[in-house]
Amino acid sequence: MTKKSENIRQISREEADAAAKAWATPENLAWFDALTDEDIAKQIADNPDAAPELDDEWFENARLVIPLKNKKAA
């Protein structure tokens, strides 16, 4: 099991909604909209905790896995 970062904390749905609304200022939305693919790739490369970028090769090798339903023990 991996260790959680000390920067992660659990919040309620209402707190998450309020934080998203507070962040979504015209300035932040303009900055976000102006991000290029290169900007995003650099941010991913610079963050060791980030998931890898999902490129065409990833999607070519991806496969759908549907888990079996758990059966309750008798």
N, C-alpha and C positions, 0 to 999 in steps of 0.2 A: 504494500500500500504506500502511495506517495504521501509525503508530508504536505499539508496545506500551508500556503503562504500566510504569514501573519497579516498581510494586507487584505485578506479576504474576510468578510463578515456577512452573516446572514441577516437579510432584511425582509420586511413584509412586501407583498405585492403593491400595497398602497405607497410605501416608501419608494419602491422602484419606479412606480408611475410618476411620483412627484419629482424624483431626481431626473428622470428623462425629460419631463416638461421643463424643468429649470435649466437643463443643459441646452435644449433646443431653441437657443436664441438665433436671431437672423445671422449674427456674426459666426456662430459655431456651425450653423447649417451651410453657410457660404464656404467656410473653410473645408467642411466635410465634402461638399459637392466638388470642390476644386482639387481634391486628392487625385493623383494620377496612379496608374497601376505600378509605376516605379516607386512612388512614395509608399504605397501599401507594402510592396515587396521589401523595401528597406526597413519599414517598421517591424515586419515579421522577422526578418533576418536579425535585427537588433534586439529582439525580445526572446530570451531563452525559454520563457514560459508559453510563448505563442504556439498554436498548432501550425503545422506546415501549410503552405499555400496549396490549395487544391487546383492543380493545373490539368491540362488536357491528358497528360500521361496518367495522372491519378484516376481520372474518370474512365479512361480506357481500361484500366485494370480493376476497377471497382466491381463488386458483385453484390446483389441484393441477398441479404440473409434474413429470413423470417424465423424468429425463434419459436420453438414449440411451446405450447401452453403448459404451464406447470400443472401436474396432477397432484391433488392433495393426498397425503399419505393416509392410509387406512388406520 
